[in-house]
Amino acid sequence: MTNKKDTNLYMNLQVFTKEIRLDDGRSITLETGKLAKQANGSVVVKMGGTMLLATVVAAKDAKEGIDFLPLTVDYREKFTSSGKIPGGFIKREGRPSDDEILTMRLVDRVLRPLFPKDFHAEVQVMIGVYSYDGESMPDSLAGLAASAAIAITDIPFKGPMSEVRVARINGEFKVNPTWNELKDADMDIMVGATAESVVMVEGEMEECSEQEMLDAIKFAHDIIKVQVQAQVEFAAEVGKSEPKREYNHEDADAELEAKIKSDLYDKIYEIAKISDDKQLRAEKFDALLEEYKANFSEEELEEKEGLIKKYFSSTKKEAVRQLLLNEGIRLDGRGPKDIRPIWSEVDYLPGTHGSAVFTRGETQSLTSITLGSSLDADRVDSILEEYEKKFYLHYIFPPFSTGEARPIRGTSRREIGHGNLAERALKKMLPEDNSYTIRVVSEILESNGSSSMATVCAGTLALMDAGIQMKKPVSGIAMGLITDQESGKWTVLSDILGDEDHLGDMDFKVTGTRDGLTACQMDIKVAGLSHEILEKALLQAKDGRLHIMDEMMKTISEPNKTMKPNAPQIVTMRVPGDFIGAIIGPGGKIIQEMQAQTGTNISIAEDGDEGIVEIAGVGNEGIEAAVKRIKEITFLPEVGEVYDGKVVAVKPFGAFVEIKPGTEGLVHISELEWHRVNDVEDVVKVGDSMQVKFIERDAKTGKMRLSRKALLPRPERKSKEN
């Protein structure tokens, strides 16, 4: 029962709502003022029966010594939102799934560049899915929810922004499709943007053209503009977003900044102009900085060393960018469109089912293939669906790949994101009739930019080496961008270095076959990226991809016709559904014995009234033995057929004959001979072999009735005279 005080408290709530109408009649609702009011900002986003709660809290000030934005984005799908209990032994949500981490990354990549560069207070954005209706996919709403929660606060933010999913279904673009609709899509991309410009794109597609990609991005941006305007109006109604909080998170010394730029710009420019490898170039920059620091006393360094490093870094960034814009010279001496030298090799690891080394410049991937059965599939349990992945790619980025020594604390979000991009790039080109579970592992042994794209190239080569009959090979390239707002100059870079990613304004990864795109991932660091620049980047990427493809094909031009000798063979059988229990046996006893005796892995899946039995093993002998055993268990004798049998028991009324292991029937005493038999053992004994005919199945018991007599010559009838 609600008391009067509680009722008044509810009535005093200031609840604000805003509806966003989609062109197809669906709507998205923003609501604040009812839940999580102690957070700086909290917004409930509802579409259909799917509901997300996004909250944001920003510290009042930055921690001492922090010179970056400590932003944390957390996204969690509550199992209770769809009426499910978590699988496994522990019945509570644990560490985030890969899909949840990927959604966190999508939101983070759009939010992060929209905070002021000199804002260093800790910011935590938490997004929870509290209701899922089986239709409206929650990850499509996560970016909108996060942005709306920030937009209604006084936290400094150059938004709002929003994210939408665009799918192409039967040739038509659709925004935020349902899970079932997405299964029929040949393009699936997530786009994040402000009203002015696109900030992030990520997705997969079935060999679409560059123009089709541009059309999809434009379609998404038009929808995002509407959602951004709705947030602006929503924040104005709430009335707490202005003025923004004041902060001072960085020390500044304009005189020192000007002096460092005056003293070192030309020297940095000359170092950048000389073509060196990554480590030698870094050593020269470090030596120049140390030489310059020697001009300061210990007291001055104690006070100003942080600023000296900061201004040296900003001067270096400016010099490298101007070298590219003015002279078209990159840090390693290449021109804007040039691709680094490439070499590759397959069948490098003899113990694997397929392997490849792909090296482009100072970036190297060693990739291996492992083939397994359905038992090796990756089982995914989410609020959307429970399903099995039979193709998955793991990307590993050890610290030695960049010459660093640092602790390894599990799989990073970056590794999950890069692996997912490469997996999406390759999976559409796998054969439709593939019966294997395929695990691809890419370990980055050297890294200086574009390691995820090296993974795509190495993955293609390794799959072809393993004998997987890919529809078409896939290559990938990372594109960069350098712009100058004052002069209006800009340059698109092919196959970017790690430093060019750090110093540049765009990281655009593109993968595809010779005939079209299969995946992409784009992050923009500057506002106002024009359609012209985006189109230029895509077309230049195509030229680069085709060049890389040509180099790959020099190593292996088509998939091997046969698999490695140590690769498993897989045989699939269909059996009547009634026999599934017999094959498994009580407590799995029968199937476990078969696996142990034959050295195979056996799995069974139901398909309507049938069972699909998959037998996997190395070598034919074990597989053939398993097939034989299963055929014996699922043996269905037919009336009228003749079988070789063995007498297993003798009774006064007849003999029991086994025609297959576990399948026996009765030869009645009257069916042993044409003449009268007084004693069964006068004709047969236990252990005797004989042929029998299946004459009928007993109508009451269902047991087989067999006959020996039916196969013997029938004696001639004697005449009455005789």
C-alpha positions in Angstrom: 0.0 0.0 0.0 1.4 3.4 -0.9 1.3 6.0 2.0 0.5 9.7 1.5 4.1 10.8 1.8 5.2 8.4 -1.0 2.4 9.6 -3.2 3.4 13.2 -2.8 7.0 12.3 -3.6 5.9 10.7 -6.8 3.7 13.6 -7.7 6.5 16.1 -7.2 8.8 14.3 -9.8 9.7 16.5 -12.8 9.6 14.0 -15.6 10.5 15.2 -19.1 9.9 13.2 -22.3 10.7 13.6 -25.9 9.4 11.5 -28.8 11.4 10.9 -32.0 9.3 9.6 -34.9 10.8 7.3 -37.6 9.6 7.4 -41.2 8.1 3.9 -40.9 5.8 4.9 -38.0 8.0 3.5 -35.1 9.0 5.9 -32.4 11.9 6.4 -29.9 11.1 8.0 -26.5 13.6 9.8 -24.3 12.7 10.2 -20.6 14.4 11.7 -17.6 13.5 12.7 -14.0 12.2 9.4 -12.8 15.2 7.1 -12.4 18.8 7.4 -11.1 18.5 11.1 -10.2 21.8 11.2 -8.2 23.8 10.7 -11.4 24.8 13.9 -13.2 22.6 12.8 -16.0 20.2 9.8 -16.6 18.0 9.0 -19.5 15.7 6.1 -20.3 15.4 5.4 -24.0 12.5 3.3 -25.1 11.7 1.8 -28.5 8.8 -0.7 -28.5 9.3 -2.8 -25.5 13.1 -2.3 -25.4 14.3 0.0 -22.7 17.8 1.2 -21.9 18.9 3.4 -18.9 22.0 5.5 -19.6 23.7 7.4 -16.8 26.8 9.7 -16.7 28.9 11.0 -13.9 31.9 13.3 -14.2 34.3 14.1 -11.4 34.4 17.7 -10.3 38.1 18.0 -11.1 40.9 16.1 -12.7 43.3 13.9 -10.7 46.8 15.2 -10.4 49.1 14.1 -13.2 46.3 13.1 -15.6 46.8 14.7 -19.0 44.1 12.8 -20.9 40.4 12.1 -20.7 39.8 9.1 -18.4 36.5 8.1 -20.1 34.8 4.8 -19.3 31.9 3.5 -21.3 30.1 0.4 -19.9 27.3 -1.4 -21.7 25.5 -4.4 -20.2 22.6 -6.5 -21.4 20.6 -7.8 -18.3 19.4 -11.3 -18.9 16.3 -10.5 -16.9 15.4 -8.0 -19.6 14.3 -10.8 -21.9 13.0 -13.2 -19.2 16.1 -15.3 -19.2 18.4 -16.7 -16.5 22.1 -16.7 -17.2 23.5 -20.1 -18.4 26.4 -21.8 -16.6 27.0 -22.6 -13.0 27.0 -19.1 -11.6 23.5 -17.6 -12.1 24.4 -13.9 -12.3 25.8 -11.7 -15.0 29.6 -11.8 -15.0 32.3 -10.2 -17.1 31.0 -8.5 -20.3 30.6 -10.7 -23.4 32.4 -9.9 -26.6 29.2 -8.4 -28.1 28.8 -6.1 -25.1 32.5 -5.0 -25.3 32.0 -4.3 -29.1 29.0 -2.0 -28.3 31.1 -0.2 -25.6 33.8 0.5 -28.2 31.2 1.8 -30.7 29.8 4.3 -28.2 33.3 5.3 -26.9 34.7 6.0 -30.3 32.0 8.6 -31.0 31.9 10.2 -27.6 35.6 10.5 -26.9 36.5 13.1 -29.7 33.5 15.2 -28.7 34.9 16.1 -25.3 37.2 19.2 -25.1 40.9 18.2 -25.5 41.8 20.0 -22.2 39.1 18.3 -20.2 40.7 15.6 -18.0 38.1 14.9 -15.3 37.1 11.2 -15.0 33.8 10.5 -16.8 31.8 7.3 -16.5 29.0 6.4 -18.8 26.9 3.3 -17.9 24.3 1.9 -20.3 22.1 -0.9 -19.1 19.4 -2.9 -21.1 16.6 -3.4 -18.7 13.9 -4.6 -21.1 14.1 -6.3 -24.5 11.1 -7.1 -26.6 12.7 -9.4 -29.1 12.3 -6.8 -31.9 14.1 -3.5 -31.3 17.8 -4.2 -31.0 19.3 -2.4 -27.9 22.8 -1.9 -29.3 21.3 0.4 -32.0 20.0 2.7 -29.3 23.1 2.7 -27.0 24.8 5.7 -28.6 21.6 7.8 -28.5 21.1 6.9 -24.8 24.7 7.8 -23.8 24.6 11.1 -25.7 21.2 12.1 -24.3 22.4 11.5 -20.8 25.4 13.8 -21.3 23.4 16.4 -23.2 21.1 17.2 -20.3 24.1 17.9 -18.0 26.6 20.7 -17.5 29.5 18.5 -18.5 31.5 20.1 -21.3 30.6 18.3 -24.5 30.7 19.2 -28.2 27.6 17.1 -29.0 24.9 15.8 -29.1 25.6 12.8 -31.3 23.7 9.7 -32.1 24.3 6.2 -33.6 22.0 4.2 -35.8 22.2 0.8 -37.5 21.5 0.8 -41.2 20.8 -2.5 -43.0 20.0 -3.0 -46.7 17.2 -5.6 -47.1 16.0 -6.5 -50.6 17.8 -3.4 -52.0 16.2 -1.0 -49.5 17.9 0.8 -46.6 16.2 0.4 -43.2 17.1 2.1 -39.9 17.4 0.0 -36.7 16.0 -3.3 -38.2 14.9 -6.2 -35.9 17.1 -9.2 -35.2 15.2 -11.3 -37.7 15.2 -8.7 -40.4 19.0 -8.4 -40.0 19.4 -12.0 -41.1 18.2 -11.1 -44.6 20.4 -8.0 -44.9 23.4 -7.9 -47.4 24.7 -4.8 -45.6 24.8 -4.1 -41.8 26.6 -0.9 -40.6 26.6 1.2 -37.5 27.1 5.0 -38.1 27.8 7.6 -35.4 27.7 11.3 -36.1 26.9 14.8 -34.9 24.6 17.1 -36.8 27.6 18.4 -38.7 29.7 15.4 -39.6 30.1 11.6 -39.5 32.5 10.5 -36.7 32.3 6.6 -36.9 31.3 3.9 -39.3 31.6 0.1 -38.7 30.0 -2.8 -40.4 30.0 -5.7 -42.8 28.5 -6.1 -46.3 28.4 -8.6 -49.2 30.7 -7.1 -51.8 28.9 -3.7 -52.0 30.4 -0.9 -54.1 32.0 2.2 -52.8 29.1 4.3 -54.0 26.6 2.0 -52.2 28.6 2.5 -49.0 28.5 6.3 -49.4 24.7 6.1 -50.0 24.3 4.1 -46.7 26.3 6.5 -44.7 24.4 9.5 -46.1 21.1 7.7 -45.3 22.2 7.2 -41.7 23.4 10.7 -41.3 20.1 12.2 -42.3 18.4 10.2 -39.6 21.0 11.1 -37.0 20.5 14.8 -37.6 16.8 14.4 -36.6 17.9 12.5 -33.4 20.5 15.1 -32.5 18.0 18.0 -32.9 15.6 16.1 -30.6 18.3 15.9 -28.0 19.0 19.7 -28.3 15.3 20.4 -27.7 15.1 17.8 -24.9 18.1 19.3 -23.1 16.6 22.8 -23.4 13.3 21.6 -21.8 15.2 20.0 -18.9 17.1 23.2 -18.5 20.3 22.0 -16.7 22.8 21.9 -19.5 23.6 25.6 -19.6 26.0 27.0 -18.5 28.6 24.3 -18.8 30.8 23.8 -15.7 34.1 25.7 -15.5 37.3 23.8 -15.4 41.1 24.3 -15.6 42.8 20.9 -16.1 45.9 22.0 -17.9 48.8 24.3 -17.1 49.8 26.6 -19.9 52.8 28.7 -20.8 52.3 30.5 -24.1 55.8 31.9 -24.1 57.4 28.5 -23.6 55.2 27.0 -26.3 56.2 29.7 -28.8 59.9 29.3 -27.9 59.9 25.5 -28.4 58.1 25.9 -31.7 60.6 28.5 -32.9 63.6 26.6 -31.7 62.7 23.1 -32.8 60.2 23.2 -35.6 62.8 23.2 -38.4 64.9 20.5 -36.8 61.9 18.2 -36.3 60.8 18.9 -39.9 64.2 17.7 -41.2 64.2 14.6 -39.1 60.7 13.7 -40.3 61.9 14.3 -43.9 64.6 11.6 -43.7 63.3 8.1 -44.4 64.1 6.0 -41.3 62.5 2.9 -39.7 60.2 3.4 -36.7 62.8 2.8 -34.0 65.6 4.9 -35.5 63.2 7.8 -36.1 61.9 7.6 -32.5 65.5 7.6 -31.3 66.3 10.8 -33.2 63.3 12.6 -31.9 64.1 11.5 -28.3 67.7 12.6 -28.7 66.6 16.1 -29.9 64.3 16.4 -26.9 67.0 15.4 -24.5 69.4 17.8 -26.1 66.9 20.6 -25.8 66.1 19.8 -22.1 69.8 20.3 -21.3 69.3 24.0 -21.8 67.1 24.1 -18.6 68.3 24.0 -15.0 67.1 21.2 -12.7 64.7 23.6 -11.0 63.2 24.7 -14.3 62.8 21.1 -15.4 61.2 20.1 -12.2 58.6 22.8 -12.8 58.3 22.8 -16.6 59.4 19.3 -17.9 55.8 18.2 -18.5 55.0 21.3 -20.5 58.3 20.9 -22.5 57.3 17.4 -23.5 53.8 18.5 -24.3 54.9 21.4 -26.6 57.6 19.3 -28.2 54.9 16.7 -29.1 52.5 19.3 -30.5 55.4 20.9 -32.5 56.3 17.5 -33.9 52.7 16.8 -34.9 52.5 20.1 -36.7 55.8 19.6 -38.5 55.0 16.1 -39.7 51.5 17.2 -40.9 52.9 20.2 -42.8 55.6 18.1 -44.4 52.9 15.9 -45.8 50.6 18.7 -46.9 53.4 20.8 -48.5 55.8 18.3 -50.0 53.8 15.0 -50.0 56.5 13.3 -48.0 55.6 10.8 -45.3 57.7 9.7 -42.3 59.0 6.6 -44.1 59.6 8.5 -47.4 56.5 7.2 -49.3 54.1 9.3 -51.3 50.4 9.6 -50.2 49.2 6.6 -52.3 52.3 4.3 -51.9 51.9 0.9 -50.2 54.7 -0.4 -48.1 56.7 -3.4 -49.3 54.9 -6.7 -48.9 56.1 -10.3 -48.5 54.1 -13.4 -47.4 54.5 -17.1 -47.0 52.1 -20.0 -46.4 52.4 -23.5 -44.8 54.9 -21.9 -42.3 53.7 -23.9 -39.3 53.7 -27.7 -40.1 51.6 -28.7 -37.0 48.6 -26.5 -37.9 45.8 -27.2 -40.4 46.8 -24.0 -42.3 49.1 -21.1 -41.7 50.5 -17.9 -43.2 52.9 -15.0 -42.5 51.9 -11.6 -43.9 54.3 -8.7 -43.6 53.7 -5.2 -44.8 56.4 -2.8 -43.9 57.0 -3.1 -40.2 53.6 -4.8 -39.5 53.5 -8.6 -39.4 50.9 -11.2 -38.7 51.4 -14.9 -38.1 48.1 -16.6 -38.6 47.0 -20.2 -38.1 43.9 -22.2 -38.9 42.4 -24.9 -36.7 39.6 -27.1 -38.1 37.1 -28.7 -35.7 33.7 -30.3 -35.5 30.4 -28.8 -34.3 31.5 -29.6 -30.8 34.1 -26.9 -31.2 31.6 -24.2 -32.1 31.6 -21.0 -30.0 28.4 -21.0 -28.0 27.0 -17.5 -27.5 24.3 -16.9 -24.9 22.8 -13.4 -25.1 19.5 -11.7 -24.5 19.0 -11.6 -28.3 19.5 -15.3 -29.1 21.4 -18.4 -28.2 23.4 -19.5 -31.1 26.7 -21.2 -32.2 29.4 -19.6 -34.2 31.3 -22.0 -36.5 33.7 -19.4 -37.7 35.6 -17.1 -35.3 38.8 -15.2 -35.3 41.1 -14.3 -32.4 43.5 -11.4 -32.6 46.5 -11.3 -30.2 48.6 -8.2 -29.7 51.6 -9.0 -27.5 53.7 -6.1 -26.2 56.9 -7.2 -28.0 55.2 -6.4 -31.3 55.9 -2.7 -30.6 59.2 -3.2 -28.7 57.5 -2.8 -25.3 57.7 -4.6 -22.0 54.3 -4.4 -20.2 52.1 -6.7 -18.1 49.5 -8.9 -19.9 46.1 -8.7 -18.2 43.8 -10.8 -20.3 42.3 -10.0 -23.6 42.0 -6.2 -24.2 39.0 -4.5 -25.7 41.2 -3.4 -28.6 42.0 -7.1 -29.3 38.4 -8.0 -29.3 37.5 -5.1 -31.6 40.3 -5.8 -34.1 39.5 -9.5 -34.2 35.8 -8.8 -34.8 36.6 -6.5 -37.7 38.8 -9.2 -39.4 36.3 -11.9 -38.7 33.5 -9.9 -40.4 35.7 -9.2 -43.3 36.3 -12.9 -44.0 33.2 -14.7 -43.0 31.0 -13.8 -46.0 33.6 -15.5 -48.3 33.5 -18.9 -46.7 31.9 -21.7 -48.7 28.2 -22.2 -48.1 28.7 -26.0 -47.6 31.4 -25.7 -45.1 31.0 -28.4 -42.4 33.9 -27.4 -40.2 34.2 -25.2 -37.2 37.1 -22.9 -38.2 39.2 -21.0 -35.6 41.6 -18.4 -37.0 44.3 -17.0 -34.7 46.3 -14.0 -35.7 49.3 -13.1 -33.6 50.8 -9.7 -34.4 54.6 -10.1 -34.2 55.4 -6.6 -35.4 53.2 -3.5 -35.4 53.5 -0.2 -37.1 50.0 0.5 -38.2 47.2 -1.5 -39.9 47.7 -4.7 -37.9 44.0 -5.6 -38.2 44.3 -5.3 -42.0 47.4 -7.5 -42.0 45.2 -10.0 -40.1 42.6 -10.0 -42.9 45.4 -10.6 -45.5 47.1 -13.3 -43.4 43.7 -14.9 -42.6 42.9 -15.2 -46.3 46.2 -16.8 -47.1 46.0 -19.2 -44.2 42.4 -20.3 -45.1 43.5 -21.0 -48.7 46.5 -22.9 -47.4 44.2 -25.0 -45.2 42.2 -26.0 -48.2 39.1 -24.0 -47.3 37.4 -23.3 -50.7 36.9 -19.6 -50.2 34.5 -17.9 -52.7 37.0 -15.1 -53.2 40.2 -13.9 -51.4 39.9 -10.7 -49.3 42.5 -8.0 -48.7 42.4 -5.0 -46.4 44.0 -1.5 -46.1 43.9 1.3 -43.6 43.5 4.9 -44.9 44.5 8.1 -43.2 43.8 11.8 -43.5 45.8 15.0 -42.9 43.9 18.3 -43.0 44.7 21.9 -42.4 41.7 24.0 -41.3 43.5 27.4 -42.0 44.7 26.7 -45.6 42.0 24.2 -46.5 44.6 21.7 -47.7 44.0 17.9 -47.2 45.7 14.7 -48.2 44.4 11.1 -48.0 47.1 8.5 -47.1 47.1 4.9 -48.1 48.4 2.2 -45.8 49.0 4.4 -42.8 51.8 4.0 -40.2 51.2 3.9 -36.5 52.5 7.5 -36.1 50.3 8.6 -39.0 47.2 7.2 -37.2 48.2 9.0 -34.0 49.1 12.4 -35.8 46.3 12.2 -38.4 42.6 13.0 -38.6 41.1 9.7 -39.8 41.6 6.0 -39.5 39.5 4.3 -42.2 40.0 0.5 -42.5 38.5 -1.1 -45.6 38.4 -4.7 -46.6 37.0 -6.4 -49.7 37.4 -8.7 -52.7 38.2 -7.6 -56.2 34.4 -7.1 -56.7 33.3 -5.2 -53.6 33.6 -4.3 -49.9 33.1 -6.9 -47.1 33.8 -4.8 -44.0 34.8 -1.3 -42.8 35.7 0.6 -39.7 36.2 4.4 -39.7 37.1 6.8 -36.9 37.2 10.6 -37.6 39.1 12.9 -35.3 38.0 16.2 -36.9 34.7 17.9 -37.5 33.2 18.5 -40.9 34.5 15.6 -42.9 33.2 16.3 -46.4 31.5 13.9 -48.8 34.3 14.6 -51.2 37.1 13.5 -48.8 35.1 10.3 -47.9 34.7 9.4 -51.5 38.3 10.1 -52.3 39.4 7.9 -49.4 37.2 5.0 -50.5 38.3 5.1 -54.2 42.0 5.4 -53.1 41.5 2.5 -50.8 40.2 0.4 -53.6 43.4 0.9 -55.6 45.4 0.0 -52.6 43.4 -3.1 -51.8 43.8 -4.4 -55.4 47.6 -3.8 -55.2 47.8 -5.7 -52.0 45.6 -8.5 -53.5 48.0 -8.8 -56.4 51.0 -9.3 -54.0 49.1 -11.9 -52.0 48.2 -13.9 -55.1 51.9 -14.3 -55.9 52.2 -16.5 -52.8 49.0 -18.6 -53.3 46.5 -17.8 -56.1 43.7 -20.3 -55.2 42.8 -22.6 -52.2 44.7 -25.9 -52.0 42.6 -28.7 -53.4 43.3 -31.0 -50.5 43.6 -30.4 -46.8 46.6 -31.1 -44.6 47.3 -34.7 -43.6 46.6 -33.9 -39.9 43.3 -32.1 -40.6 40.2 -33.8 -39.4 37.8 -35.4 -41.8 34.0 -35.0 -41.2 31.2 -37.3 -42.2 27.6 -36.4 -41.7 24.8 -39.0 -41.4 21.0 -38.5 -41.1 19.2 -41.0 -38.9 15.6 -41.4 -37.8 14.9 -39.3 -34.7 13.8 -42.3 -32.7 17.4 -43.6 -32.7 19.0 -40.5 -31.2 18.6 -41.9 -27.7 20.0 -45.3 -28.7 23.1 -43.7 -30.2 23.7 -41.6 -27.1 22.9 -44.4 -24.6 22.0 -44.1 -20.9 24.1 -41.2 -19.5 26.0 -40.9 -22.8 27.6 -44.3 -22.3 27.2 -45.6 -25.9 28.5 -42.4 -27.7 31.4 -42.0 -25.2 32.4 -45.6 -25.8 32.3 -45.1 -29.6 34.4 -42.0 -29.4 37.0 -43.7 -27.2 37.2 -46.9 -29.4 37.3 -45.1 -32.8 39.3 -42.0 -31.8 36.6 -39.7 -33.2 34.4 -36.8 -32.0 30.7 -37.5 -32.5 27.9 -34.9 -32.2 24.2 -35.2 -32.8 21.7 -32.4 -33.5 18.0 -32.7 -34.0 16.4 -31.5 -37.3 12.7 -32.1 -37.3 12.0 -35.8 -37.2 15.6 -36.7 -38.0 19.0 -36.5 -36.2 22.1 -35.2 -37.9 25.1 -37.2 -36.7 28.5 -35.6 -37.3 31.6 -37.8 -37.1 35.0 -36.0 -37.1 38.4 -37.6 -36.9 41.9 -37.8 -38.4 42.2 -40.7 -40.8 39.5 -42.9 -42.4 39.8 -46.0 -40.3 38.3 -44.5 -37.1 35.5 -42.7 -39.0 34.6 -45.8 -40.9 34.4 -47.8 -37.7 32.1 -45.2 -36.1 29.9 -45.1 -39.2 29.6 -48.8 -39.1 28.6 -48.8 -35.5 26.0 -46.1 -35.9 24.5 -48.0 -38.9 24.3 -51.1 -36.7 22.5 -49.1 -34.0 20.1 -47.4 -36.5 19.6 -50.6 -38.5 15.9 -50.9 -39.7 15.2 -54.4 -41.1 12.7 -54.6 -44.0 10.1 -57.3 -44.4 11.0 -59.7 -47.2 14.8 -59.1 -46.9 17.3 -61.9 -46.3 20.0 -61.5 -43.6 23.0 -63.4 -42.3 22.4 -64.1 -38.6 23.8 -65.8 -35.6 21.9 -67.9 -33.1 22.1 -66.2 -29.7 19.6 -68.3 -27.7 17.6 -71.5 -28.0 14.2 -72.1 -26.5 11.8 -75.0 -26.7 9.6 -72.9 -29.0 12.4 -71.7 -31.3 15.7 -69.9 -31.8 16.6 -66.2 -31.3 18.8 -65.0 -34.2 20.8 -61.7 -34.2 21.0 -60.2 -37.6 22.8 -57.0 -36.5 24.3 -56.1 -33.2 21.4 -55.3 -30.9 18.8 -56.5 -33.5 17.4 -60.0 -33.2 14.2 -61.9 -34.0 12.6 -65.3 -33.4 12.7 -68.2 -35.7 9.8 -70.3 -34.4 10.3 -74.0 -34.3 7.8 -74.3 -37.1 10.0 -72.1 -39.3 13.2 -74.1 -39.0 12.4 -76.9 -41.5 9.6 -77.9 -43.8 9.2 -81.1 -41.9 8.1 -81.4 -38.2 10.9 -80.5 -35.8 10.5 -82.0 -32.3 13.6 -80.4 -30.7 15.1 -77.1 -31.8 18.6 -78.2 -31.0 18.3 -81.0 -33.6 18.5 -78.2 -36.2 20.5 -75.3 -34.7 22.6 -74.6 -31.6 23.8 -71.4 -29.9 26.6 -69.8 -32.0 25.5 -71.3 -35.3 25.4 -68.9 -38.3 22.6 -69.1 -40.8 20.6 -67.1 -43.2 17.1 -66.0 -42.3 14.2 -64.2 -44.0 12.3 -61.4 -42.3 8.7 -62.6 -42.9 6.6 -60.3 -40.7 6.5 -58.1 -37.6 4.2 -59.3 -34.7 1.2 -57.1 -34.6 1.0 -57.1 -30.8 4.6 -57.1 -29.7 6.3 -55.4 -32.7 9.0 -58.1 -32.7 10.5 -59.6 -35.8 9.4 -63.1 -37.0 12.2 -64.8 -39.0 12.2 -67.9 -41.1 14.9 -70.4 -42.0 12.4 -72.6 -43.8 11.5 -69.9 -46.3 15.0 -70.1 -47.7 15.1 -73.9 -48.1 13.8 -75.8 -51.2 10.2 -76.8 -50.6 9.8 -80.6 -50.9 7.5 -81.9 -53.6 4.1 -83.1 -52.5 3.5 -86.8 -52.5 0.5 -88.1 -54.6 -2.4 -89.9 -52.9 -1.4 -93.2 -54.5 2.0 -92.9 -52.9 
